[in-house]
Structures are given as C-alpha cells and as structure tokens.
Amino acid sequence: MRILSKHIFYPIVERVAHGSTFKCLETLQQSQWLAQQELKKLQEEQLRALISHAYENVPFYHKIFEERGLQPDIIRSIEDLDKVPILTRQHVRDNFNSLIARNCRRGMKLGATGGSTGEPLRFYMTKDEGWTWGAYYRGLGWYGFEPGDKMARIFGGVPHGSSVHRAANKFAQFSEGRISISALDLSEREMSQFALRLRSFQPKIILGYSSGVYIFAEYLRQHGIKHIRPKAVVTTSEKLFEHQRQSIRETFDCDVFEYYGCGEVLSIAYECPEHQGFHISAEKVILEVIRDDGSPCKPGELGKIVVTDLRNDAMPFIRYENGDVGALSVEACSCGRSLPLLKLIEGRVTDIVTTKYGHISAPVLTTIFKNLPVSQYQIVQETEVSILIRVVKSDKYSDEDTDYILGIMDKHLGPDVKVEISFVDEIAPSKSSGKRMVVISNVPPKFP
C-alpha cells in the first residue's frame, strides 16, 4: 500500500496542491551544480523578468518606479537591486490591493503568517508553487528523503474545519506518507501516543519547529524510548541552539539539519550534510544582508536579511525585509554545490511556554493570530499560571476576536492558567536585538 501511495496517490495530490513541483525539482537538481557565474546568470534573467512584470502589472511598483524616474531595464543585475526601495510588512499592509498583480488574479491563492516578530500578515502567492516545493524537496533530498517517503511532523495545530476539510487533510497525510502531532499540545499524553504511533510508522525523517522537536526529544530521553530511528531530523522556524541539536542527535541517533524560510517567502535556504552554512535557493530567491543605512554588509558581518522572491508573480516581494538577522559567506562549501551560503541566522529566537501540563512550542502560538485583525501582538508568560497578551488592534477587531483568542489559549494551556489581554497602542522592540519578541517566557522549561 505504501508503494502505491508514494508512486500513484502522492504525485496526483502534489500536482493538484502545488502545480509543477516535480518538473521544477528536476531542473533544480541540475542547476545546483552549475558554475557560480552560470547560476548567477540564470538568477538575473529571472530578476529582469520579475522587475518587468512588476512595473507593467503591479500598481505599487509602477508608482514607485515612476516616482523615482526608474525604468525596468535599469535593473539588470543583482548589484542594481539597491535602486529599488526596501519593502516592509507595513508597506504590504498599507498597499495590499495595489501590490496584487492585475494579470494574476485567477492564478493566485491567499496566504497568511503569524509573524515571528508578532506582526501577522496576509499576502497572495502564485497558485503554482512548483519552485517553492521543488526547492523544498531538493533540500530534503540532501538528507536522503524522496517525495512520498514517510515523514513525522511537529508543527502547528491539526486542522479542525469542516468534515470535508478534515477528510481532505487525512487523505493528504495518507498519500504523502506523513503523521503529525500538534506543537500546540505537547503534553505528556499526546507525546506518549505519538511515540507509540512512531514505533510502527518509523518515518524516514522527522520535521518540525526547533523547540517542538527538542521538547519531544527530551520527552523520549527522559522515558528511555529508543525505538524511533529516522534517517535525519530537520528543524525550522526558529534558531536551533547547539544544546538542542546535541539532544536531538543523541535521542534519535542521526544527523540534525536546519532549513530557513519565512511565511511570506518559503524555501529560502537549506543546510547541507557538510554543516558549513545554509545554501540559498538562488533559482528562487535573491538574499541580501544590509546595514541600517541600507549599504551591503561584508561577508560574515551581521545585518538585516532582505529577500526577493523571484517566483511569486501574484504579489511580488522585492527586497522584502522580513525581520531576521544573518550573515553571508563567500566561502565555497565542500559539498561542491555552487549555491551561495548564508553563514548564520540570528534573531529567530522564541521561548518555550511551560505549564504544569507540559510545554508548548512558542512559534505555533503565532498561528492563533494569523487571520485576526491585529497589527501587533506579544505573549508574555509571567508565571506558570499566568499569561499576558498585549494586542495592538486594527479597525476591524471585535469582542469575538478576544473570545477566540481566550478560547484557544484556554484549550491548549489548561484551566489553571489565567490569560489576560491588554490592548496597547504599540509594542516596543527589544533594546538588544531591535526585534519585537513575540513570546517572552519567565518560566524555565522543566527538563532535568
């Protein structure tokens, strides 16, 4: 049955859900070995096509170019990109409709992110996500994973929705060969049941939020559970600390990898088995690291990450500042791939929320706010039984939204945790990092 699912059901589901994934994957498997200049040439050809498309079909960019006296043919290379102004989350919110390409309205779908800095955002993406998922499968392929192989996931909440939605999700999980646990509910009971399921399932890889995977690994270690042996463990969405990597590696007796993306621009960079940095998906994105004054950082110098999605025609994100901090490298990776390297990523750190019932992986708390009319939010755990949520409301916010937040928090935190919502005009960024921390916990995780 697994062979039937992997080679028949799964390709059909992938084609319907994401479009030309396998065609793009085939191209990406070859282009990763091109000479750097050849790869840069392909990248800049796509850049010129994107700039031309944005000027002709996206009102926001047409206006920006006209106001600055720019013509599309001025942007010929990556070095010319600094002529285009930085795009921020606030720009996307304020100019949402004018950022939508007029010629893509039937070929796009709506997406949303909770935002690692507590600023949720809606956006459109091209309906055919072949390049995004092709880059995803190329990265996972470096760890021995093939599309349709068995996977265990520790991510956001399991969809509740309509019966049709739930049935579709179950079929997708079956066809894709994956099982999941909600990182919103990493209680001992749920982790115990998940561990039992994995005994017979035996996934090729385990994939999830860094803190969620770490919590599960610690649970297995504490209980002496050693029967789960994936080929690799892959983490994402937040910084993986060395002590977490070591714990996960020892628990599952396999190598541990990270990949980097953000909700607005997926499949940005992947760590290869050489562990010398993150290979940037250059066929899909251009990644810059800049100083506060907009000038480019030197290799190894920490700065603000700015990404250009070369493959999202529906709502182009050109020089998008996603709130993360990192550093580029000019070194060549010993794996032989010519894809440029992102040496390190900082600033994607969130705390683990701890209650007497267990731990909750903090990044998934952002899913609560994905589609709510709030401008900013911040979750502060003051004690094991008290949480404060600061919210900056938008105009459409209502009492129903408050009830929704409290209901979800009560469900996952337990009845003994008091949740208070405070409405504020602004949430100040951290003085040390300059980022608004979305989750701040003053309660240490209960790990021995």
C-alpha positions as a Markdown table, in Angstrom:
| # | Residue | x | y | z |
|---|---|---|---|---|
| 1 | Met | 0.0 | 0.0 | 0.0 |
| 2 | Arg | 2.9 | 2.4 | 0.8 |
| 3 | Ile | 4.4 | 1.9 | -2.7 |
| 4 | Leu | 1.0 | 2.5 | -4.3 |
| 5 | Ser | 0.6 | 5.7 | -2.2 |
| 6 | Lys | 4.1 | 7.0 | -2.9 |
| 7 | His | 4.1 | 6.4 | -6.7 |
| 8 | Ile | 0.4 | 7.0 | -7.6 |
| 9 | Phe | -1.6 | 8.8 | -5.0 |
| 10 | Tyr | 1.1 | 11.2 | -3.9 |
| 11 | Pro | 2.1 | 12.6 | -7.3 |
| 12 | Ile | -1.6 | 13.3 | -8.0 |
| 13 | Val | -2.1 | 15.2 | -4.7 |
| 14 | Glu | 1.2 | 17.1 | -5.2 |
| 15 | Arg | 0.2 | 18.2 | -8.7 |
| 16 | Val | -3.3 | 19.4 | -7.6 |
| 17 | Ala | -2.0 | 21.1 | -4.5 |
| 18 | His | 1.2 | 22.7 | -5.7 |
| 19 | Gly | 1.5 | 22.5 | -9.5 |
| 20 | Ser | 4.7 | 21.8 | -11.3 |
| 21 | Thr | 6.8 | 20.6 | -8.4 |
| 22 | Phe | 8.4 | 17.6 | -10.0 |
| 23 | Lys | 9.3 | 19.5 | -13.2 |
| 24 | Cys | 10.9 | 22.3 | -11.1 |
| 25 | Leu | 12.7 | 19.7 | -8.9 |
| 26 | Glu | 14.3 | 18.1 | -11.9 |
| 27 | Thr | 15.6 | 21.5 | -13.0 |
| 28 | Leu | 16.8 | 22.4 | -9.5 |
| 29 | Gln | 18.7 | 19.1 | -9.1 |
| 30 | Gln | 20.8 | 20.0 | -12.1 |
| 31 | Ser | 21.2 | 23.8 | -11.5 |
| 32 | Gln | 22.7 | 23.3 | -8.0 |
| 33 | Trp | 25.9 | 22.0 | -9.7 |
| 34 | Leu | 26.3 | 24.8 | -12.2 |
| 35 | Ala | 29.3 | 27.2 | -12.1 |
| 36 | Gln | 28.6 | 30.2 | -9.9 |
| 37 | Gln | 28.6 | 32.6 | -12.9 |
| 38 | Glu | 26.1 | 30.4 | -14.7 |
| 39 | Leu | 23.9 | 30.2 | -11.7 |
| 40 | Lys | 24.1 | 34.0 | -11.3 |
| 41 | Lys | 23.2 | 34.4 | -14.9 |
| 42 | Leu | 20.0 | 32.3 | -14.5 |
| 43 | Gln | 19.2 | 34.2 | -11.4 |
| 44 | Glu | 19.5 | 37.6 | -13.0 |
| 45 | Glu | 17.4 | 36.5 | -16.1 |
| 46 | Gln | 14.6 | 35.7 | -13.7 |
| 47 | Leu | 15.2 | 39.0 | -11.8 |
| 48 | Arg | 14.8 | 41.1 | -15.0 |
| 49 | Ala | 11.6 | 39.2 | -15.9 |
| 50 | Leu | 10.2 | 39.9 | -12.4 |
| 51 | Ile | 11.1 | 43.6 | -12.5 |
| 52 | Ser | 9.4 | 44.0 | -15.9 |
| 53 | His | 6.4 | 42.1 | -14.7 |
| 54 | Ala | 6.1 | 44.2 | -11.5 |
| 55 | Tyr | 6.4 | 47.5 | -13.4 |
| 56 | Glu | 3.8 | 46.6 | -16.0 |
| 57 | Asn | 1.3 | 44.7 | -13.8 |
| 58 | Val | 1.7 | 45.8 | -10.2 |
| 59 | Pro | 0.4 | 49.3 | -9.4 |
| 60 | Phe | 2.5 | 49.7 | -6.3 |
| 61 | Tyr | 5.8 | 49.1 | -8.2 |
| 62 | His | 4.7 | 51.0 | -11.2 |
| 63 | Lys | 4.1 | 54.1 | -9.0 |
| 64 | Ile | 7.4 | 53.5 | -7.1 |
| 65 | Phe | 9.4 | 53.4 | -10.4 |
| 66 | Glu | 7.6 | 56.4 | -11.9 |
| 67 | Glu | 8.2 | 58.5 | -8.7 |
| 68 | Arg | 11.9 | 57.7 | -8.8 |
| 69 | Gly | 12.3 | 58.1 | -12.6 |
| 70 | Leu | 13.3 | 54.4 | -12.9 |
| 71 | Gln | 12.7 | 52.2 | -16.0 |
| 72 | Pro | 12.7 | 48.4 | -15.6 |
| 73 | Asp | 15.7 | 47.9 | -17.9 |
| 74 | Ile | 17.9 | 49.8 | -15.4 |
| 75 | Ile | 17.7 | 46.7 | -13.1 |
| 76 | Arg | 20.0 | 44.3 | -15.0 |
| 77 | Ser | 21.9 | 42.6 | -12.2 |
| 78 | Ile | 21.8 | 41.8 | -8.5 |
| 79 | Glu | 24.1 | 44.8 | -7.9 |
| 80 | Asp | 21.4 | 47.1 | -9.4 |
| 81 | Leu | 18.8 | 45.9 | -6.9 |
| 82 | Asp | 19.7 | 48.6 | -4.4 |
| 83 | Lys | 17.9 | 51.1 | -6.7 |
| 84 | Val | 14.6 | 49.5 | -5.6 |
| 85 | Pro | 13.4 | 50.6 | -2.1 |
| 86 | Ile | 13.1 | 48.2 | 0.8 |
| 87 | Leu | 9.6 | 46.6 | 1.2 |
| 88 | Thr | 8.4 | 46.2 | 4.8 |
| 89 | Arg | 5.4 | 44.5 | 6.4 |
| 90 | Gln | 3.8 | 47.9 | 6.9 |
| 91 | His | 4.1 | 48.6 | 3.2 |
| 92 | Val | 2.4 | 45.3 | 2.4 |
| 93 | Arg | -0.5 | 46.2 | 4.8 |
| 94 | Asp | -0.9 | 49.7 | 3.7 |
| 95 | Asn | -0.7 | 48.9 | 0.0 |
| 96 | Phe | -2.2 | 45.4 | -0.1 |
| 97 | Asn | -4.5 | 45.8 | -3.1 |
| 98 | Ser | -2.0 | 47.7 | -5.2 |
| 99 | Leu | 0.6 | 45.0 | -4.6 |
| 100 | Ile | -1.6 | 42.4 | -6.4 |
| 101 | Ala | -0.6 | 41.8 | -10.0 |
| 102 | Arg | -3.5 | 42.7 | -12.3 |
| 103 | Asn | -2.8 | 39.7 | -14.6 |
| 104 | Cys | -2.6 | 37.1 | -11.9 |
| 105 | Arg | -5.9 | 37.4 | -10.1 |
| 106 | Arg | -7.1 | 34.0 | -11.3 |
| 107 | Gly | -3.8 | 32.3 | -10.7 |
| 108 | Met | -3.1 | 33.0 | -7.0 |
| 109 | Lys | -4.1 | 31.9 | -3.5 |
| 110 | Leu | -4.2 | 33.7 | -0.2 |
| 111 | Gly | -1.6 | 33.0 | 2.5 |
| 112 | Ala | -1.0 | 34.3 | 6.0 |
| 113 | Thr | 1.7 | 34.3 | 8.6 |
| 114 | Gly | 1.6 | 34.8 | 12.3 |
| 115 | Gly | 4.9 | 36.6 | 12.1 |
| 116 | Ser | 8.0 | 35.7 | 14.2 |
| 117 | Thr | 8.0 | 39.3 | 15.4 |
| 118 | Gly | 4.3 | 39.4 | 16.4 |
| 119 | Glu | 3.1 | 41.2 | 13.3 |
| 120 | Pro | 0.7 | 39.0 | 11.4 |
| 121 | Leu | 0.5 | 39.5 | 7.6 |
| 122 | Arg | -1.8 | 38.4 | 4.7 |
| 123 | Phe | -0.4 | 38.1 | 1.2 |
| 124 | Tyr | -1.0 | 36.4 | -2.1 |
| 125 | Met | 1.2 | 33.8 | -3.7 |
| 126 | Thr | 1.2 | 32.3 | -7.2 |
| 127 | Lys | -1.1 | 29.3 | -7.4 |
| 128 | Asp | 1.6 | 27.1 | -9.0 |
| 129 | Glu | 4.1 | 26.7 | -6.2 |
| 130 | Gly | 6.4 | 24.4 | -8.1 |
| 131 | Trp | 9.6 | 26.3 | -7.4 |
| 132 | Thr | 8.9 | 26.6 | -3.7 |
| 133 | Trp | 8.1 | 22.9 | -3.3 |
| 134 | Gly | 10.8 | 21.9 | -5.7 |
| 135 | Ala | 13.4 | 23.7 | -3.6 |
| 136 | Tyr | 11.9 | 22.1 | -0.5 |
| 137 | Tyr | 12.3 | 18.6 | -1.9 |
| 138 | Arg | 15.7 | 19.3 | -3.2 |
| 139 | Gly | 16.8 | 20.4 | 0.3 |
| 140 | Leu | 15.2 | 17.3 | 2.0 |
| 141 | Gly | 16.8 | 15.2 | -0.7 |
| 142 | Trp | 20.2 | 16.1 | 0.7 |
| 143 | Tyr | 19.2 | 14.1 | 3.8 |
| 144 | Gly | 18.1 | 11.0 | 1.9 |
| 145 | Phe | 14.4 | 11.9 | 1.6 |
| 146 | Glu | 12.4 | 11.5 | -1.5 |
| 147 | Pro | 8.9 | 12.9 | -2.2 |
| 148 | Gly | 6.3 | 10.5 | -0.8 |
| 149 | Asp | 8.7 | 8.9 | 1.8 |
| 150 | Lys | 7.3 | 8.6 | 5.4 |
| 151 | Met | 7.6 | 11.7 | 7.5 |
| 152 | Ala | 6.7 | 12.7 | 11.0 |
| 153 | Arg | 5.9 | 16.4 | 11.6 |
| 154 | Ile | 5.8 | 18.5 | 14.7 |
| 155 | Phe | 4.1 | 21.8 | 13.5 |
| 156 | Gly | 1.0 | 23.9 | 14.1 |
| 157 | Gly | -2.4 | 22.7 | 15.2 |
| 158 | Val | -4.2 | 19.9 | 13.4 |
| 159 | Pro | -7.0 | 21.4 | 11.2 |
| 160 | His | -10.5 | 21.3 | 12.7 |
| 161 | Gly | -12.6 | 22.9 | 10.0 |
| 162 | Ser | -15.5 | 21.1 | 8.2 |
| 163 | Ser | -15.8 | 17.4 | 7.9 |
| 164 | Val | -14.8 | 17.7 | 4.2 |
| 165 | His | -11.7 | 19.7 | 5.2 |
| 166 | Arg | -10.7 | 17.1 | 7.8 |
| 167 | Ala | -11.3 | 14.3 | 5.3 |
| 168 | Ala | -9.1 | 16.0 | 2.7 |
| 169 | Asn | -6.4 | 16.5 | 5.3 |
| 170 | Lys | -6.4 | 12.9 | 6.3 |
| 171 | Phe | -6.2 | 11.8 | 2.6 |
| 172 | Ala | -3.3 | 14.2 | 2.0 |
| 173 | Gln | -1.5 | 12.8 | 5.1 |
| 174 | Phe | -2.0 | 9.2 | 3.8 |
| 175 | Ser | -0.9 | 10.0 | 0.3 |
| 176 | Glu | 2.1 | 11.9 | 1.4 |
| 177 | Gly | 3.1 | 9.3 | 4.0 |
| 178 | Arg | 3.1 | 11.6 | 7.0 |
| 179 | Ile | 1.7 | 11.7 | 10.5 |
| 180 | Ser | 1.7 | 14.8 | 12.7 |
| 181 | Ile | 1.5 | 16.0 | 16.3 |
| 182 | Ser | 0.3 | 19.5 | 17.1 |
| 183 | Ala | 3.1 | 21.6 | 18.6 |
| 184 | Leu | 0.3 | 23.5 | 20.3 |
| 185 | Asp | -0.3 | 20.5 | 22.6 |
| 186 | Leu | 2.9 | 18.8 | 23.5 |
| 187 | Ser | 1.5 | 17.3 | 26.7 |
| 188 | Glu | 2.9 | 14.0 | 28.1 |
| 189 | Arg | -0.3 | 12.3 | 27.0 |
| 190 | Glu | -0.1 | 13.5 | 23.4 |
| 191 | Met | 3.7 | 12.8 | 23.1 |
| 192 | Ser | 3.2 | 9.3 | 24.6 |
| 193 | Gln | 0.6 | 8.5 | 21.9 |
| 194 | Phe | 2.7 | 10.0 | 19.2 |
| 195 | Ala | 5.7 | 7.9 | 20.3 |
| 196 | Leu | 3.6 | 4.7 | 20.1 |
| 197 | Arg | 2.4 | 5.6 | 16.6 |
| 198 | Leu | 6.0 | 6.2 | 15.5 |
| 199 | Arg | 7.0 | 2.7 | 16.8 |
| 200 | Ser | 5.3 | 1.1 | 13.8 |
| 201 | Phe | 5.4 | 4.0 | 11.4 |
| 202 | Gln | 9.2 | 4.6 | 11.5 |
| 203 | Pro | 9.5 | 7.8 | 9.4 |
| 204 | Lys | 12.5 | 8.4 | 7.2 |
| 205 | Ile | 12.7 | 12.0 | 8.6 |
| 206 | Ile | 11.2 | 14.0 | 11.5 |
| 207 | Leu | 10.5 | 17.6 | 10.6 |
| 208 | Gly | 9.2 | 20.4 | 12.8 |
| 209 | Tyr | 9.7 | 23.5 | 14.8 |
| 210 | Ser | 13.1 | 23.6 | 16.5 |
| 211 | Ser | 11.7 | 23.9 | 20.1 |
| 212 | Gly | 8.9 | 21.4 | 19.4 |
| 213 | Val | 11.3 | 18.7 | 18.1 |
| 214 | Tyr | 13.6 | 19.4 | 21.1 |
| 215 | Ile | 10.7 | 19.1 | 23.6 |
| 216 | Phe | 9.7 | 15.7 | 22.0 |
| 217 | Ala | 13.3 | 14.5 | 22.0 |
| 218 | Glu | 13.7 | 15.4 | 25.7 |
| 219 | Tyr | 10.5 | 13.5 | 26.5 |
| 220 | Leu | 11.8 | 10.4 | 24.7 |
| 221 | Arg | 15.1 | 10.6 | 26.5 |
| 222 | Gln | 13.5 | 11.1 | 29.9 |
| 223 | His | 11.3 | 8.0 | 29.4 |
| 224 | Gly | 14.1 | 5.9 | 27.8 |
| 225 | Ile | 12.2 | 5.5 | 24.5 |
| 226 | Lys | 14.8 | 4.5 | 21.9 |
| 227 | His | 12.8 | 2.7 | 19.1 |
| 228 | Ile | 12.4 | 5.7 | 16.8 |
| 229 | Arg | 15.2 | 5.8 | 14.4 |
| 230 | Pro | 14.7 | 8.3 | 11.4 |
| 231 | Lys | 17.4 | 8.8 | 8.8 |
| 232 | Ala | 17.5 | 12.5 | 9.7 |
| 233 | Val | 15.8 | 15.2 | 11.8 |
| 234 | Val | 15.1 | 18.6 | 10.2 |
| 235 | Thr | 14.1 | 21.7 | 12.2 |
| 236 | Thr | 12.9 | 25.1 | 11.1 |
| 237 | Ser | 11.0 | 28.3 | 12.1 |
| 238 | Glu | 13.4 | 29.3 | 14.9 |
| 239 | Lys | 17.0 | 29.2 | 15.8 |
| 240 | Leu | 18.3 | 25.8 | 16.8 |
| 241 | Phe | 20.7 | 26.1 | 19.7 |
| 242 | Glu | 23.7 | 23.7 | 20.0 |
| 243 | His | 22.4 | 22.0 | 23.1 |
| 244 | Gln | 19.1 | 21.3 | 21.3 |
| 245 | Arg | 20.9 | 19.9 | 18.3 |
| 246 | Gln | 23.0 | 17.7 | 20.6 |
| 247 | Ser | 20.0 | 16.4 | 22.5 |
| 248 | Ile | 18.0 | 15.7 | 19.3 |
| 249 | Arg | 21.1 | 14.0 | 17.7 |
| 250 | Glu | 21.7 | 11.7 | 20.7 |
| 251 | Thr | 18.0 | 10.9 | 21.1 |
| 252 | Phe | 17.4 | 9.8 | 17.5 |
| 253 | Asp | 20.9 | 8.7 | 16.8 |
| 254 | Cys | 21.0 | 10.6 | 13.5 |
| 255 | Asp | 22.2 | 13.8 | 12.0 |
| 256 | Val | 20.2 | 17.0 | 12.5 |
| 257 | Phe | 19.7 | 19.8 | 9.9 |
| 258 | Glu | 18.0 | 23.2 | 9.7 |
| 259 | Tyr | 16.3 | 25.0 | 6.9 |
| 260 | Tyr | 15.3 | 28.6 | 6.6 |
| 261 | Gly | 12.3 | 30.4 | 5.3 |
| 262 | Cys | 9.6 | 32.8 | 6.4 |
| 263 | Gly | 5.8 | 32.6 | 5.9 |
| 264 | Glu | 5.9 | 35.2 | 3.1 |
| 265 | Val | 8.9 | 33.7 | 1.2 |
| 266 | Leu | 9.3 | 30.0 | 1.6 |
| 267 | Ser | 12.2 | 27.6 | 0.9 |
| 268 | Ile | 14.9 | 30.3 | 1.3 |
| 269 | Ala | 17.9 | 28.2 | 2.4 |
| 270 | Tyr | 18.9 | 24.7 | 3.5 |
| 271 | Glu | 21.7 | 23.3 | 5.5 |
| 272 | Cys | 23.6 | 20.5 | 3.6 |
| 273 | Pro | 25.3 | 17.5 | 5.3 |
| 274 | Glu | 28.6 | 19.4 | 5.4 |
| 275 | His | 27.1 | 21.8 | 8.0 |
| 276 | Gln | 29.0 | 24.8 | 6.6 |
| 277 | Gly | 26.1 | 27.1 | 6.3 |
| 278 | Phe | 22.7 | 27.4 | 4.6 |
| 279 | His | 22.6 | 27.0 | 0.8 |
| 280 | Ile | 20.4 | 29.8 | -0.6 |
| 281 | Ser | 17.8 | 28.6 | -3.2 |
| 282 | Ala | 19.3 | 31.0 | -5.7 |
| 283 | Glu | 17.0 | 29.9 | -8.5 |
| 284 | Lys | 14.0 | 31.1 | -6.4 |
| 285 | Val | 15.3 | 33.9 | -4.2 |
| 286 | Ile | 17.9 | 36.7 | -4.0 |
| 287 | Leu | 19.1 | 37.2 | -0.4 |
| 288 | Glu | 20.9 | 40.4 | 0.7 |
| 289 | Val | 22.2 | 41.3 | 4.1 |
| 290 | Ile | 22.3 | 45.1 | 4.7 |
| 291 | Arg | 23.2 | 47.6 | 7.4 |
| 292 | Asp | 20.7 | 50.0 | 8.9 |
| 293 | Asp | 21.7 | 52.6 | 6.4 |
| 294 | Gly | 20.9 | 50.3 | 3.5 |
| 295 | Ser | 24.5 | 49.6 | 2.5 |
| 296 | Pro | 25.5 | 45.9 | 1.9 |
| 297 | Cys | 27.2 | 44.1 | 4.8 |
| 298 | Lys | 30.6 | 42.5 | 4.3 |
| 299 | Pro | 30.8 | 38.6 | 4.3 |
| 300 | Gly | 30.5 | 37.5 | 7.9 |
| 301 | Glu | 29.0 | 40.8 | 9.1 |
| 302 | Leu | 25.6 | 40.6 | 10.8 |
| 303 | Gly | 22.9 | 42.6 | 9.2 |
| 304 | Lys | 19.2 | 42.7 | 8.2 |
| 305 | Ile | 18.1 | 40.0 | 5.9 |
| 306 | Val | 16.3 | 41.2 | 2.7 |
| 307 | Val | 14.8 | 38.7 | 0.3 |
| 308 | Thr | 13.5 | 39.0 | -3.3 |
| 309 | Asp | 11.1 | 36.2 | -4.3 |
| 310 | Leu | 11.8 | 35.6 | -7.9 |
| 311 | Arg | 8.9 | 33.2 | -8.4 |
| 312 | Asn | 5.9 | 34.9 | -6.9 |
| 313 | Asp | 4.2 | 36.8 | -9.7 |
| 314 | Ala | 0.9 | 37.2 | -7.9 |
| 315 | Met | 2.2 | 39.6 | -5.2 |
| 316 | Pro | 5.9 | 40.3 | -5.8 |
| 317 | Phe | 8.1 | 40.7 | -2.7 |
| 318 | Ile | 11.1 | 42.6 | -4.0 |
| 319 | Arg | 13.8 | 43.5 | -1.4 |
| 320 | Tyr | 11.5 | 42.4 | 1.4 |
| 321 | Glu | 12.8 | 43.0 | 5.0 |
| 322 | Asn | 11.5 | 40.0 | 6.9 |
| 323 | Gly | 12.7 | 41.0 | 10.4 |
| 324 | Asp | 15.5 | 38.4 | 10.6 |
| 325 | Val | 19.2 | 39.0 | 11.1 |
| 326 | Gly | 22.0 | 37.0 | 9.5 |
| 327 | Ala | 25.4 | 37.0 | 7.7 |
| 328 | Leu | 26.5 | 35.9 | 4.3 |
| 329 | Ser | 29.6 | 33.8 | 3.4 |
| 330 | Val | 31.8 | 33.9 | 0.3 |
| 331 | Glu | 33.3 | 30.5 | 1.1 |
| 332 | Ala | 32.7 | 27.5 | -1.1 |
| 333 | Cys | 31.1 | 24.6 | 0.6 |
| 334 | Ser | 33.0 | 21.3 | 0.4 |
| 335 | Cys | 29.8 | 19.6 | -0.9 |
| 336 | Gly | 30.6 | 21.1 | -4.3 |
| 337 | Arg | 27.3 | 22.9 | -4.8 |
| 338 | Ser | 27.6 | 26.4 | -6.2 |
| 339 | Leu | 24.5 | 27.7 | -4.3 |
| 340 | Pro | 25.6 | 30.8 | -2.2 |
| 341 | Leu | 25.9 | 30.3 | 1.5 |
| 342 | Leu | 24.1 | 32.1 | 4.4 |
| 343 | Lys | 26.6 | 31.6 | 7.1 |
| 344 | Leu | 24.3 | 32.1 | 10.1 |
| 345 | Ile | 20.9 | 33.3 | 11.1 |
| 346 | Glu | 20.3 | 35.2 | 14.4 |
| 347 | Gly | 17.2 | 36.8 | 15.9 |
| 348 | Arg | 14.7 | 34.0 | 15.3 |
| 349 | Val | 14.5 | 33.1 | 18.9 |
| 350 | Thr | 11.3 | 32.4 | 20.8 |
| 351 | Asp | 10.7 | 31.0 | 24.3 |
| 352 | Ile | 9.0 | 27.8 | 25.2 |
| 353 | Val | 5.8 | 28.2 | 27.1 |
| 354 | Thr | 5.7 | 25.9 | 30.1 |
| 355 | Thr | 2.7 | 24.9 | 32.2 |
| 356 | Lys | 2.2 | 22.1 | 34.7 |
| 357 | Tyr | 0.6 | 20.1 | 31.8 |
| 358 | Gly | 3.6 | 20.3 | 29.6 |
| 359 | His | 5.3 | 22.5 | 27.1 |
| 360 | Ile | 4.0 | 24.4 | 24.1 |
| 361 | Ser | 6.3 | 25.2 | 21.2 |
| 362 | Ala | 6.2 | 29.0 | 21.0 |
| 363 | Pro | 6.2 | 29.5 | 17.2 |
| 364 | Val | 2.9 | 27.8 | 16.8 |
| 365 | Leu | 1.2 | 30.3 | 19.1 |
| 366 | Thr | 1.6 | 32.7 | 16.3 |
| 367 | Thr | -0.9 | 30.6 | 14.2 |
| 368 | Ile | -3.6 | 31.8 | 16.6 |
| 369 | Phe | -3.2 | 35.4 | 15.2 |
| 370 | Lys | -2.7 | 34.6 | 11.5 |
| 371 | Asn | -6.0 | 35.8 | 10.3 |
| 372 | Leu | -7.0 | 38.1 | 13.2 |
| 373 | Pro | -7.4 | 41.9 | 12.7 |
| 374 | Val | -4.4 | 42.8 | 14.9 |
| 375 | Ser | -1.4 | 44.9 | 13.9 |
| 376 | Gln | 1.0 | 43.6 | 16.6 |
| 377 | Tyr | 0.8 | 41.1 | 19.5 |
| 378 | Gln | 3.1 | 39.8 | 22.2 |
| 379 | Ile | 2.7 | 36.8 | 24.6 |
| 380 | Val | 4.3 | 37.2 | 27.9 |
| 381 | Gln | 4.4 | 34.2 | 30.4 |
| 382 | Glu | 4.8 | 35.8 | 33.8 |
| 383 | Thr | 4.4 | 32.6 | 35.9 |
| 384 | Glu | 3.4 | 29.0 | 35.3 |
| 385 | Val | -0.3 | 30.0 | 35.8 |
| 386 | Ser | -0.4 | 33.5 | 34.3 |
| 387 | Ile | 0.0 | 34.8 | 30.7 |
| 388 | Leu | -0.4 | 38.4 | 29.5 |
| 389 | Ile | -1.2 | 39.0 | 25.8 |
| 390 | Arg | -0.5 | 42.5 | 24.5 |
| 391 | Val | -2.5 | 43.4 | 21.4 |
| 392 | Val | -2.5 | 46.3 | 19.0 |
| 393 | Lys | -5.9 | 46.2 | 17.4 |
| 394 | Ser | -6.8 | 47.1 | 13.9 |
| 395 | Asp | -10.1 | 48.8 | 12.9 |
| 396 | Lys | -12.0 | 45.5 | 12.3 |
| 397 | Tyr | -11.1 | 44.0 | 15.7 |
| 398 | Ser | -14.1 | 42.9 | 17.8 |
| 399 | Asp | -15.1 | 41.2 | 21.0 |
| 400 | Glu | -15.4 | 38.0 | 19.0 |
| 401 | Asp | -11.7 | 38.1 | 18.3 |
| 402 | Thr | -11.0 | 38.4 | 22.0 |
| 403 | Asp | -13.2 | 35.4 | 22.8 |
| 404 | Tyr | -11.5 | 33.4 | 20.1 |
| 405 | Ile | -8.0 | 34.1 | 21.5 |
| 406 | Leu | -9.0 | 33.3 | 25.0 |
| 407 | Gly | -10.8 | 30.1 | 23.9 |
| 408 | Ile | -7.8 | 28.8 | 22.0 |
| 409 | Met | -5.4 | 29.7 | 24.8 |
| 410 | Asp | -7.6 | 28.0 | 27.4 |
| 411 | Lys | -7.9 | 24.9 | 25.3 |
| 412 | His | -4.1 | 24.4 | 25.0 |
| 413 | Leu | -2.8 | 25.9 | 28.2 |
| 414 | Gly | -5.3 | 24.3 | 30.6 |
| 415 | Pro | -7.9 | 25.6 | 33.0 |
| 416 | Asp | -5.4 | 26.7 | 35.7 |
| 417 | Val | -3.7 | 29.2 | 33.5 |
| 418 | Lys | -5.1 | 32.8 | 33.7 |
| 419 | Val | -4.9 | 34.6 | 30.4 |
| 420 | Glu | -5.2 | 38.4 | 30.3 |
| 421 | Ile | -5.4 | 40.5 | 27.2 |
| 422 | Ser | -4.1 | 44.1 | 27.3 |
| 423 | Phe | -4.8 | 46.5 | 24.4 |
| 424 | Val | -1.9 | 48.8 | 23.8 |
| 425 | Asp | -1.0 | 51.4 | 21.1 |
| 426 | Glu | 2.4 | 50.0 | 20.4 |
| 427 | Ile | 4.7 | 47.1 | 21.4 |
| 428 | Ala | 8.3 | 48.3 | 21.8 |
| 429 | Pro | 11.1 | 46.2 | 20.1 |
| 430 | Ser | 13.8 | 44.6 | 22.2 |
| 431 | Lys | 16.6 | 47.0 | 23.1 |
| 432 | Ser | 19.2 | 44.3 | 22.5 |
| 433 | Ser | 18.0 | 42.9 | 19.1 |
| 434 | Gly | 15.8 | 45.6 | 17.8 |
| 435 | Lys | 13.1 | 43.0 | 17.2 |
| 436 | Arg | 9.7 | 42.7 | 18.8 |
| 437 | Met | 9.8 | 39.4 | 20.7 |
| 438 | Val | 6.5 | 37.6 | 20.0 |
| 439 | Val | 6.9 | 35.3 | 23.1 |
| 440 | Ile | 8.6 | 36.1 | 26.3 |
| 441 | Ser | 8.7 | 33.4 | 29.0 |
| 442 | Asn | 9.9 | 33.9 | 32.5 |
| 443 | Val | 9.3 | 30.2 | 33.3 |
| 444 | Pro | 12.2 | 27.8 | 32.5 |
| 445 | Pro | 11.3 | 24.5 | 30.8 |
| 446 | Lys | 11.1 | 21.6 | 33.1 |
| 447 | Phe | 13.9 | 19.5 | 31.7 |
| 448 | Pro | 16.3 | 17.6 | 34.0 |
